[in-house]
Amino acid sequence: MARSRHCDVCSQWHDVEQPWPSKCIKHFKRLGESNKASAHVLGDIAPYKNVYGEVIGGRKQHRDFLKARGVIEVGNENVPQKYIEPPPVAPDIVRAMKETGNW
């Protein structure tokens, strides 16, 4: 499966493994840079004090702190949605029509 990237210049999708079109190349490529996609490396988190006053100095310490207490970090997880079948409305419509005399 080819990876593609949206171009704001021409509003088209371009394959990142292919050279960019000449009208779009200035938008994505600066002089001396490659036009291939590259990995993005995140830096470590800044040290902070937890609720117990201990200093957490990095992601590993943060994960260990959460794991030791049996908690999870919320906010980015995918929670599958459960579909709840709505109750049937036909009996209510029939009842209302009979009560109003429109049946």
Secondary structure by P-SEA (a helix, b strand, c coil): cbbbbbbccccccccccccccccccccccccccccbbbbbbbccccccccccccccccaaaaaaaaaaacccccccbbbbbbbbbcccaaaaaaaaaaaaccc
